[in-house]
Amino acid sequence: MTQETPLPSDTPMPAAIPPVNDPQAIRVLLNLRTIAVVGLSDHPGRPSYDVARYMQGQGYRIIPVNPTIRESLRQPSYPSLSAVPEPVELVNIFRRSEYVADIVDEAIAMGARGVWMQMGVIDHAAAEKARAAGLLVVMDRCLKVEHGRQFSL
């Protein structure tokens, strides 16, 4: 497999919103460069920290969203998506499934281009709501794993 160069974050959205976990949606989302990580921990042993650190190391801008911490990965943490003072392209969710609907509502309101629910995070109704609002959606997949598949040598 050859290494592909990520597209700039102004990558156009598909004309029609593809289904959840569509390969084209995954490719577009992996090319968005500003990621708010909802539920990001400040503990290096946690999966959210590992995935966010990896993505940061790949050149992505990581914005921690967690009301219980002050910062993570040397970035200030915000208590909610609505508190983030800059545009967010992709919302990566590391929260239990019962919290996803509210997070999706915030992602829609803030104008995010996509929502990525990590492994084990599943909410079909919230995914369809996000799609209906024009967001690309990946569910029950790991951002780090998919990045590795897409851009590995």
PEMO-V603391 format. One record per helix or strand of 2 or more residues. SS is the DSSP state (h for helix, s for strand). FROM is the first residue (numbers start at 1). LEN is the number of residues. Records with the same first field share a line. If there is no record, write none. Layout:
SS=FROM-LEN, FROM-LEN
This chain:
h=23-8, 47-11, 81-3, 97-14, 124-9, 143-9
s=34-5, 61-5, 71-2, 75-2, 90-4, 114-4, 136-3
